[in-house]
Amino acid sequence: MNLLLLYPEFPDTFWSYKHALSFVGKRATFPPVGLLTVAGMLPSDWEVRLVDLNVGRLNPRDLAWADMAFVSGMIVQREAARSLVARCKQAGLTVVGGGPLFTMEHAEIEGVDHAVLNEAELTLPRFLEDVSRGQAEAVYTTDDYADMADSPTPRWELADRKHYHSMALQYSRGCPFNCDFCNITSLLGHRVRTKSTAQIVAELDAMYVCGWRGNVFFVDDNFIGNKRHLKADLLPRLINWRASHPGITFQTEASINLADDATLMSQMVAAGFDTVFVGIETPDEAALAECSKRQNEHRDLVADVKRMQQAGLQVQGGFIVGFDSDGPSVFRRQIDFIQRSGIATAMVGLLQAPKGTKLYQRMQAEGRLRGAASGDNVEGTTNIVTRMDIEKLHAGYREILETIYAPRHYYKRVRTLLREFRTPRVARHLTRADIAALVRSFYRLGLLGRERLEYWKLLVWTAFRRPAQVPLAITLAISGYHFRKVCEQHIR
């Protein structure tokens, strides 16, 4: 069997980093770790090629070579996935759909011959067995959750690693919390399931053997969902592993209660973690209660963020407006919170109701759904009928984006972060890409950019006040350029 693993192109979004990647000569942020994991489950006699449309093209020779195509993706890749499926069908290929997009919407995507849904460790073996007997069914699904011990090491050798800014791996699935707008628990459940420490080390070893020496993103939706295993086993092992494997740094996602555990934060920093994304959503207590974000209620969220920054973890934050309880003051409150917290990477979106969430079910019951969620966090659309007048909501949302990514406000926020942030002692080699990014930032931001005055003020301030943080300051300046470009596109 000749098999194509196909990953659709991402649109230009907040997390695509398209405008920032051009500074470092990369084409995409991460390789498709889900497809690479699936590749590790395939029969040894299958010939496999990965074509990631974010870094390369699907050419007619690939289509002529293949017998079958596996297509995966997320909601934000919906339209690109439809086009990709149609092209494969036109070439006469058998098309198999999997991953989050197809698990939620396979019935709406024409041309898929077989839908292998939910967690592949459970459904893919059944499909492969039926294919071997020539009796493959249309849909493979399950209500069970996989044992992470059955998840193989991704086949990193299939990805053209030079085109990616970071690698990715998955340690756990599931989340103990119950936020009503989040579809993680509907897809992966509340019980946090983890890979063994030996599995994680094997995956890192495989990356290292392939030559990787950069950032690795733990794509877990809540990395600290099982604190006991982290503190007693995984993090101590990662600390030891990095001592003999220099050049690797980590980032991940976690809930705000990470700020309550100084020991855990210290261990994470010692293990090489320097960035963590946190779903903060809103400083408004009524909205937090409305969406069942219990873990964020009754806290000093700014103080929580600063504790993580002072521990050596740069905090990236997710924010939402458009809750039923939101009033006219929410937009200014969001701006003030973001500026005071020093969260440079602040993703602000309108509330959306993805299929399968409690919010979706509630909006459906109230007759307030307006189609499907886009999956794009900052495009300014919503698929619900909001309590707030939609024009006022859009105007307030535009005010947030225009303010927080205006150069003066953004660079002020970066300085706030740098004042609080304890630079981790992370051994990292200066690469050609780093030097190229520095030179390009001098030209594109320092000479030609709308932000040139703020750019030079930041570099001078950092050089005198926080000299060890100059690389981070330049990285954040480049990231801010991308965020501003994306926000300006959506505002227009």
C-alpha positions in Angstrom: 0.0 0.0 0.0 1.3 3.4 -1.0 -0.1 6.0 1.5 -0.1 9.8 1.6 -0.4 11.5 5.0 -1.9 14.9 4.1 -2.1 18.0 6.3 -4.2 20.9 5.0 -2.9 24.5 5.0 -3.7 26.8 7.9 -5.1 30.2 7.2 -3.2 33.2 8.4 -4.2 33.2 12.1 -2.9 34.3 15.4 -1.1 31.0 16.0 0.1 30.5 12.5 3.0 33.0 13.2 3.2 33.4 9.4 4.5 37.0 9.5 7.0 36.1 12.3 8.3 32.9 10.6 9.6 34.8 7.7 12.1 36.4 10.0 13.7 33.0 10.8 13.3 31.5 7.4 10.7 28.9 8.5 7.5 27.9 6.8 5.4 26.5 9.7 5.4 26.4 13.5 5.0 22.6 14.1 4.8 19.4 12.1 1.5 17.5 12.2 2.4 15.3 15.2 -1.0 13.5 15.0 -0.3 12.2 11.5 3.3 11.3 12.5 1.9 9.3 15.4 -0.5 7.5 13.1 2.4 6.7 10.9 3.9 4.8 13.8 0.8 2.5 13.9 0.9 1.5 10.2 1.9 -1.9 8.8 5.6 -2.1 8.3 5.2 -3.0 4.6 3.3 0.2 3.8 5.1 2.9 1.9 4.4 6.3 3.5 4.9 9.9 2.5 4.0 13.0 4.5 2.9 16.1 2.6 2.3 19.1 4.9 0.7 21.8 2.7 2.0 24.4 5.2 5.6 23.7 4.1 5.3 22.1 0.7 3.1 21.3 -2.3 1.1 18.2 -3.2 2.3 17.5 -6.7 0.7 15.2 -9.3 3.5 12.7 -8.9 2.5 12.1 -5.2 -1.1 11.6 -6.3 -0.1 9.2 -9.0 2.1 7.2 -6.6 -0.5 6.8 -3.9 -3.3 4.3 -3.4 -4.8 5.9 -0.4 -4.7 9.3 1.5 -5.1 10.0 5.2 -6.3 13.6 5.7 -6.3 15.1 9.2 -6.8 18.6 10.6 -8.5 21.0 13.0 -11.6 23.1 12.7 -9.7 26.1 11.4 -8.5 24.0 8.5 -12.0 23.1 7.4 -12.0 24.7 4.0 -8.5 23.7 3.1 -9.4 20.1 4.1 -12.4 20.1 1.8 -10.3 21.2 -1.1 -7.7 18.6 -0.3 -10.2 15.8 -0.1 -11.8 16.9 -3.4 -8.3 16.9 -5.1 -7.6 13.4 -3.8 -10.9 12.1 -5.1 -10.3 13.6 -8.5 -7.1 11.7 -8.6 -8.9 8.5 -7.9 -7.6 7.9 -4.3 -9.4 6.3 -1.4 -9.7 9.0 1.2 -9.6 8.4 5.0 -10.4 11.3 7.3 -9.4 11.5 11.0 -8.4 14.0 13.7 -10.5 16.6 15.5 -12.1 18.1 12.4 -13.4 14.8 11.0 -14.3 13.5 14.5 -16.7 16.5 14.8 -17.7 17.1 11.2 -17.0 14.1 9.0 -20.6 14.0 7.8 -20.3 17.5 6.4 -17.2 16.9 4.3 -17.9 15.3 1.0 -15.6 12.7 -0.6 -14.4 10.9 2.5 -14.6 7.1 2.0 -13.7 6.1 5.5 -13.8 8.2 8.7 -11.5 6.9 11.4 -12.6 9.0 14.4 -11.8 9.7 18.0 -8.4 8.3 19.3 -6.5 6.4 16.6 -5.0 4.0 19.1 -8.5 2.5 19.4 -10.1 3.0 15.9 -7.2 2.7 13.5 -6.3 -0.9 14.2 -9.9 -2.0 13.4 -9.8 0.0 10.2 -6.4 -1.6 9.2 -7.7 -5.1 9.9 -10.7 -4.5 7.7 -8.6 -3.0 4.9 -6.5 -6.1 5.0 -9.6 -8.2 4.4 -11.0 -5.8 1.8 -14.0 -5.0 4.0 -13.4 -1.5 5.3 -16.5 0.3 6.7 -17.5 3.9 6.3 -17.1 5.0 9.9 -15.0 3.8 12.8 -15.8 5.4 16.2 -15.6 4.6 19.9 -16.8 6.0 23.2 -13.8 4.6 25.0 -10.5 6.4 25.7 -7.1 5.1 24.7 -4.4 3.9 27.0 -1.5 6.3 26.3 0.9 3.3 26.7 -0.4 2.2 23.3 0.7 5.5 21.6 3.8 5.0 19.5 6.8 7.3 19.0 5.9 9.6 16.1 7.9 9.0 12.9 9.8 12.3 12.9 11.9 11.2 9.9 8.9 11.7 7.6 8.8 15.4 8.3 11.2 17.8 6.6 12.3 19.3 9.9 14.3 22.3 8.5 11.0 24.0 7.6 9.6 24.0 11.2 10.2 26.4 14.0 9.5 23.9 16.7 8.7 20.2 17.3 5.7 18.9 19.2 4.9 16.0 21.4 2.0 14.9 23.5 2.4 13.8 27.1 -1.3 13.6 28.3 -4.9 13.7 27.1 -7.9 14.9 29.0 -8.6 17.7 31.4 -10.1 17.7 34.9 -11.9 20.9 34.4 -15.3 21.6 32.8 -15.2 24.9 30.9 -18.4 25.0 28.9 -17.0 26.5 25.7 -14.1 24.0 25.4 -14.5 20.7 23.4 -11.4 19.0 24.9 -13.4 17.0 27.5 -16.0 16.0 24.9 -13.2 14.7 22.7 -10.8 13.3 25.3 -12.6 13.1 28.6 -12.0 14.4 32.1 -9.6 11.7 33.3 -6.1 12.8 32.6 -4.2 9.9 30.9 -0.4 10.2 30.5 2.4 8.5 28.6 5.1 7.0 30.7 8.3 8.9 31.3 10.1 6.3 29.3 7.8 7.0 26.3 8.5 10.8 26.5 12.2 10.3 26.8 12.1 7.9 23.8 10.3 10.6 21.7 12.8 13.2 22.7 15.7 10.9 21.9 14.2 10.2 18.5 14.0 14.0 17.8 17.6 14.5 19.0 18.9 11.6 16.8 17.2 13.3 13.9 19.2 16.5 14.6 16.6 18.6 16.5 18.2 21.2 18.9 15.4 23.7 19.3 12.1 24.3 21.0 9.6 21.4 21.7 6.0 22.2 22.4 4.1 19.8 24.8 0.7 20.1 23.1 -1.2 18.9 26.1 -4.4 20.9 26.8 -3.4 20.9 30.5 0.1 19.8 31.1 -0.4 19.9 34.9 -3.5 17.7 34.9 -1.6 15.0 36.8 0.7 16.9 39.1 1.8 13.8 41.1 3.3 12.0 38.1 4.9 15.3 36.8 6.6 16.1 40.1 7.7 12.6 41.1 8.7 11.2 37.7 8.6 13.1 34.5 10.2 16.5 35.5 13.1 15.0 37.4 13.8 12.8 34.4 13.6 15.7 32.0 16.1 17.7 34.2 18.6 14.8 34.0 17.9 14.3 30.2 18.6 17.9 29.3 21.9 17.9 31.2 23.2 15.6 28.4 21.1 17.0 25.6 21.8 20.7 25.3 19.9 23.1 23.1 16.3 21.9 23.8 13.7 24.1 25.4 10.1 23.4 26.2 6.8 25.2 26.3 3.2 24.0 27.0 -0.3 24.8 28.2 -1.5 24.7 31.8 -4.3 26.0 34.0 -4.0 29.0 36.3 -3.5 26.9 39.4 0.0 26.3 38.3 0.7 29.6 40.1 -0.2 28.0 43.4 2.6 25.5 43.3 6.1 27.0 43.6 7.8 23.6 43.6 6.2 22.6 40.4 7.1 25.9 38.7 10.7 25.5 39.9 10.9 22.0 38.5 9.4 23.0 35.2 11.9 25.8 34.8 14.8 23.5 35.8 13.5 21.0 33.2 13.7 23.6 30.4 10.2 25.0 30.3 10.2 28.8 29.6 6.7 29.5 28.3 3.2 28.4 29.3 -0.2 29.3 27.7 -3.0 29.8 30.2 -6.7 30.2 29.5 -7.5 33.3 31.6 -10.6 34.2 29.5 -11.8 37.3 31.5 -11.2 39.2 34.8 -15.0 39.3 35.3 -16.2 36.9 38.0 -19.8 36.7 36.6 -18.5 35.6 33.2 -16.2 33.0 34.8 -19.1 31.5 36.7 -21.2 31.6 33.6 -18.8 29.5 31.6 -17.9 27.2 34.6 -14.3 28.3 34.7 -14.2 27.5 38.4 -10.4 27.2 38.5 -10.1 30.9 37.7 -12.7 32.3 40.1 -12.0 34.2 43.3 -8.3 34.8 42.4 -6.0 37.7 41.9 -5.3 36.7 38.3 -2.7 39.4 37.7 -0.8 38.3 40.8 -1.0 34.7 39.6 0.5 35.7 36.2 3.3 37.6 37.9 4.2 34.7 40.1 4.7 32.5 37.0 6.7 35.2 35.3 8.9 35.6 38.4 9.5 31.9 38.5 10.9 32.0 34.9 7.8 31.1 32.9 6.6 33.6 30.2 2.8 33.5 30.3 0.8 33.6 27.1 -2.9 34.2 27.7 -6.2 33.4 26.1 -9.1 35.9 26.5 -12.8 36.0 25.5 -15.5 38.6 25.2 -19.1 38.0 24.3 -20.4 36.2 27.4 -24.0 36.8 28.3 -23.0 38.7 31.4 -20.6 41.0 29.6 -21.5 44.7 29.8 -20.0 47.8 28.1 -17.1 48.0 30.6 -15.7 44.6 29.7 -13.6 45.8 26.8 -11.7 48.4 28.8 -11.3 45.9 31.7 -9.8 43.4 29.3 -7.3 45.9 28.0 -6.3 47.1 31.5 -5.8 43.5 32.7 -3.7 42.6 29.7 -1.5 45.7 30.0 -1.0 45.3 33.8 -0.2 41.6 33.6 2.6 41.9 31.0 1.1 39.1 28.9 2.7 40.0 25.6 1.1 37.2 23.7 -2.6 37.9 24.4 -5.0 36.0 22.2 -8.4 37.7 22.4 -11.5 36.2 20.7 -15.2 36.4 20.6 -17.0 33.6 22.3 -17.7 30.7 20.0 -19.6 27.4 20.6 -17.8 24.5 19.1 -19.9 21.4 18.4 -19.9 18.9 21.3 -19.5 21.5 24.0 -22.0 22.3 26.8 -22.2 25.8 25.4 -23.2 24.5 22.0 -25.9 22.4 23.6 -27.2 25.3 25.6 -27.2 27.7 22.6 -29.0 25.0 20.5 -31.6 24.6 23.2 -32.1 28.4 23.4 -32.3 28.7 19.6 -29.2 30.9 19.6 -26.8 29.0 17.2 -25.7 30.7 14.0 -23.9 28.0 12.1 -20.5 26.4 12.9 -17.6 27.8 14.9 -14.8 29.0 12.7 -12.0 27.7 14.9 -10.1 30.9 14.4 -9.5 32.6 17.7 -9.1 36.2 16.6 -11.1 36.7 13.4 -13.9 38.5 15.3 -16.8 36.1 14.4 -19.2 34.2 16.7 -21.7 31.4 15.9 -24.0 32.4 18.7 -26.7 35.1 19.1 -25.1 37.3 21.7 -27.0 39.2 24.5 -24.9 42.3 23.8 -25.9 44.1 20.6 -23.6 42.6 17.9 -22.5 46.0 16.6 -21.4 47.1 20.1 -19.6 43.8 20.6 -17.7 44.2 17.4 -16.8 47.8 18.1 -15.6 46.9 21.6 -13.6 43.9 20.2 -12.0 46.1 17.6 -11.0 48.6 20.4 -9.2 45.8 22.2 -7.2 44.6 19.2 -6.4 48.1 18.1 -5.2 49.0 21.5 -3.2 46.0 22.7 -1.3 45.5 19.5 -0.7 49.2 18.7 3.1 49.5 19.0 3.1 51.9 22.0 0.9 49.6 24.1 2.4 46.4 23.0 6.0 47.4 23.6 5.1 48.9 27.0 3.6 45.5 27.9 6.8 43.7 26.8 8.8 45.9 29.2 6.3 45.1 32.0 7.0 41.4 31.3 10.8 41.8 31.2 10.7 43.6 34.6 9.0 40.6 36.2 10.5 37.8 34.2 13.3 35.8 35.7 15.4 34.6 32.7 15.8 30.8 33.0 19.3 29.4 32.8 18.7 27.6 29.5 21.6 26.4 27.5 20.8 27.3 23.9 23.1 27.6 20.9 22.9 30.8 18.8 21.9 29.6 15.3 22.1 31.1 11.9 18.4 31.5 12.0 18.7 33.6 15.2 21.3 35.8 13.6 19.2 36.2 10.4 16.2 37.1 12.5 18.1 39.8 14.4 19.3 41.3 11.2 15.9 41.2 9.6 14.3 42.8 12.7 16.8 45.7 12.5 15.7 46.3 8.9 12.0 45.5 8.9 11.1 46.7 12.3 13.9 49.2 13.2 14.1 51.0 9.9 10.9 50.4 7.9 8.4 49.4 10.5 5.6 51.5 11.9 6.9 50.4 15.3 10.5 51.6 14.7 10.7 54.1 17.5 9.2 51.7 20.1 11.5 48.9 18.8 14.7 50.9 19.4 13.4 52.2 22.7 12.8 48.5 23.8 16.2 47.3 22.7 18.1 50.2 24.4 16.0 49.8 27.6 16.6 46.0 27.6 20.3 46.3 26.9 20.8 48.6 29.9 18.2 47.2 32.3 17.9 43.5 31.4 20.8 42.6 29.1 20.3 38.9 29.5 16.8 39.3 28.0 17.8 41.0 24.7 17.1 37.8 22.7 13.7 37.5 24.3 13.0 41.2 23.6 13.8 40.7 19.9 11.7 37.5 19.8 8.7 39.4 21.3 9.2 42.3 18.9 9.0 39.9 16.0 6.0 38.1 17.4 4.2 41.4 18.0 4.7 42.3 14.4 2.8 39.1 13.4 0.0 39.7 15.9 -0.5 43.2 14.7 -0.6 42.2 11.1 -3.2 39.5 11.8 -5.3 41.8 13.9 -5.2 44.5 11.3 -6.4 42.1 8.6 -9.4 41.0 10.7 -10.2 44.6 11.7 -10.3 45.6 8.0 
